[in-house]
């Protein structure tokens, strides 16, 4: 998946918007960031999931998903390699991260 494909998926989620942080594209809903494209390296995405969701993904997608170091990783922060993950996994991960950041009213509707 390309950066532009990822961008289209992220912006296709309800009320998602794009911003910038440290030279990378960020995606947020209701002011809460759910993904950073190009962080920590080009072709990777930094996301925040529920710790339980991250554990499942680490088992299901070894090599495509990696826990962020230290306490960040224990709280559900992860890195997704766009070249190593299949489109279905990427779509699922974006949706999980979006739901974690979205207000309850939006998360219930999606």
Order of alpha helices (4+ residues) and beta strands (2+ residues): alpha-beta-beta-beta-beta-alpha-beta-alpha-beta-alpha-alpha
